[in-house]
Amino acid sequence: MNVVRTTLGSKGYVAAILAALFVLSFYASVSVAEDKPAVVTFDQLEWVEIAPFVSMSSVNGDMMTGAHGTVGKFKPNSASPLHTHTGAYQGVVVSGVMTNPFGDEKDPPKLTPGSYWYVPAGAEHVTACVSDEPCIFYFYADEKFDFIPIEK
């Protein structure tokens, strides 16, 4: 299966992602009170494209300032560039098939719906949707979201 990789340079990714995260902080958030039960349906999510391959919608917390639960949507057969994050995060695949190879890993496991992954702070990895349908996932982090491309 061919995975489409976009060709923005690392400076282009950083600028695009920072701009999208700024927009995301204002628009792509479904605020839920932590002291009350809450339900957010998929059609209520407000998506912001943070890079050509992925859109996100925060459902709990604020991904720009701290702890958050966020739903992500990768385009079919797309992948991020190699990157890291300042904080650790953990994710679960909701639909589609994803991979999350670390470093130079050549044959990462296929993450089908219900699969879990964990990325320690500073771990170099690529996140990819390797299916012909969009990949939906949920991830949680104790720290704000960032994206630090790695030049190799």
Secondary structure, 3 states (H helix, E strand, C coil): CCCEECCCCHHHHHHHHHHHHHHHHHHCECCCCCCCCCCCCHHHCCCEEEECCEEEEEEEECCCCCCEEEEEEECCCEECCCEECCCCEEEEEEECCEECCECCCCCCCCECCCCEEEECCCCCECCEECCCCCEEEEEEECCCCCCEECCC
